[in-house]
Amino acid sequence: MTITINKKLDYFSSFDPTKESKPISLGNLCRDIEEGRLTLPIFQTGIRWKVEKSIELLNFQLTGKAAVAPISINVIENKDIAVPQVRFISRDLVPDGELAGKHSVNDGQQRLSCNYKAYTDHDEFRNVVLDITTGKFVLNSSTMRKSQIPVGKLYNKDPKIFEKFVHDNPEMQSFEVQSLLTRIRNKFLSYYYTVNYAKDLSEDEQRKWFEVLNLAGSKVTETEVYLTEMLVKGVDYYKEYAEKFGDKLKESGFDGLFVKKATEISIPLAALNPAYEILKQRQHSPNFSPMPSDVKASLISKLKAEELRTIFEWTLEALDKVLAFIESKHLVKPKRIDYITYLLGAFVFLGKSKLNESQENFLIEWYGNVEFSKKDNGIRRKIFDNLIEVVKL
């Protein structure tokens, strides 16, 4: 009996994608980002490094004995099958008419973003310095030492910026130090990344490639897919809302309440539920409580851009009121994020009205007596239902 040979298998037996690779220097990669040639597929927008992670990369590139992992790029020639693209750093949507010729970074956006921020002296890296004495990049939020140079000056695209810093700091002007810094700078600009290329991947193909390379084969979550729909409308959920939400908690010393990385997305998203109900003039539904299991990404993503920005504004304003309430009433530090998100929902329902004495006492008593641990979702929804009765007092 003759074995039927699959035509695709016959093709792939002679196609070797590893031949579509070449080394490119960081200097050239950074210039490609600056000129808009390198872009990002829209589904990658939620994956971002903290500064500490970027410092690890900068140190590895400087002192590591092995090369950094390759960059993977999909070259777009047929814009009709391309995934929507955004620009690096700004995350602005690339117009459809400009997609042809773009190099879509499928794996490597954080490594490239990190290096580009150093190359352009980005404000996020203002406290990242190379300490010549300790021999590594560190985060320094205090007065800069004589042995330190900001990474944005050392690796700046404009050599005059680097030269001016050395000129303005006499300690850096000895031949030994200046020569060392010049060699480190040149190493950065000429540091080679291997770049693997594919061409004209469909959205499904590019997602699968991304998942294997970035997420160990796991799926991009359904929530993340819905959040990218906001970006198509010109609204950046992370930049315009979630990051601000996290920053407000951090400023109040409550950022530790995000117990898992994933909750930095789901908790702020669930906190939009009360504002969504107010916007849509809906009667409160129990499964619209401000807790992660009640996230409504599919519904919220369908809102118009101005509606999204409205519920972002209402929710962030309510968060400010909650944090001020906890501080002004000298309430104990919350043990869980629920204390904050539930109060936030109550303040959204209260709107612009000022708390009367009965409402204030009600909220203080609720805060002091409520317990969330070991409660199932049904009970936690009832806790929120009871809390928002405050609007009737």
Buried (B, 14 or more C-beta within 10 A) or exposed (E): EEEEEEEEEEEEEEEEEEEBEEEBBBBEBBBBBBEBEBBBBBBBBBBBBEBEEBBEBBBBBBEEEEEBEBBBBBBBEEBEBBBBBBBBBEBBBBEEEEBEEBBBBBBBBBBBBBBBBBBBBBEBBBBBBBBBEEEBBBEBEEEBBEBBBBBBBBBBBEEEBBBEBBEEBEEBEEEEBBEEBBEBBEEBBEBBBBBBBBEBBEBEBBBBBBBBBBEEEEEBBEBBBBBBBBBEBEBBBBBBBBBBBBEBBEEBEBEEBBEEEEBBBBBBBBBBBBBBBBBEEEEBEEEBBBBBEBBBBEBBBBBEEEBBBBBBEBBBBBBBBBBEBBEEEEBEEBEBBBBBBBBBBBBBBBEEEEBEEEBBEBBBEBBEEBEBEEBEEEEBBEBBEEBBEBEEE
